[in-house]
């Protein structure tokens, strides 16, 4: 395998049996002390017990599959390394999350922060992921995960404002109240109340946390929620709790925002629509809108060659909205006139076309925000399967949007070319970073907790930076 420079959200196959994951940075005066660690997770996204947390006080997993090798510092270059024998990983372990904590400061104070994936047998670099950070005190650099019997590596780059204790607790680790959370003893104290994660969320179906509004960041009651079918209402309750957990974890428990949804309807997306993937994405995003804004509405667009605004998604009408407006493929290149049998509220998808013209819908959403000012910032959730080729036009739109109260979170639904979208974190010349991006192989297999964590990891950072810059 040749070395690869990775962007946030990208992934690659791992053929080496034993790999070393090295967190690297430039040491110096005022730079916090950095510690690497690893979490071994099951398919549910949780550890089996505290022994699945490998760090400097518990440096070797019982299976001998994961080992914390320790730090090194040479000529101002520092690093901390975790070694993983992929051939020895137990079958119950589906993912190994590679984490770090900063003691005495934040990751924004750490210059040259990068994650290197090495072949342990040869020492050769397989991949490098240069990371950008802000006020986070804990970080997920990347993860090794199984896919169809083989191992892959994904560049994550997700920060936690709540420190390593918040990160570890979210994955099921019990952590004491010691000043240095990473130094939790190998034999933990009696566990506290279960964390609000996937393994602890089942009771919420019958007693949702929305009944306790005094808790900061608790799920908000949303207009129209009571009209949903019982099964959908239960899913929404659980997902709102997950969104609330993610917001608390990133120090944004009380954030309010207007949420806008943008759905790619280009020709290559037809499979994702026909398999119900897009409908599931919309339902999962409805929970984000419901938690961030209690008016029970979300603005929505679809696009391909041309953008088209969809009717506002009102939470109480979610099933009917999915039936009427999650559509693609109704394109007739040589026909004219509106398609017969359409509901008056529906967009004629032949007018939308089949090509990728992201810059057009970005411009239309920007115009909507300008024409409809709100007291809260706007979070745009933009889903696409790639095929981006209007790089200059897209970059121009998003650079101009820096001074607007909008954060653009792009999510890739496959392995296609995302062009400038996946390079925006490294593009200079912007007062604030107003764009986030990550891609997933199969979003349907990503647990809600992981999806919301990745979806909301950069939005709180932007709120802080935009506030300081006078944009908000």
Order of alpha helices (4+ residues) and beta strands (2+ residues): beta-beta-beta-beta-beta-beta-beta-beta-beta-beta-beta-beta-alpha-alpha-beta-alpha-alpha-beta-beta-alpha-alpha-alpha-beta-alpha-beta-beta-alpha-alpha
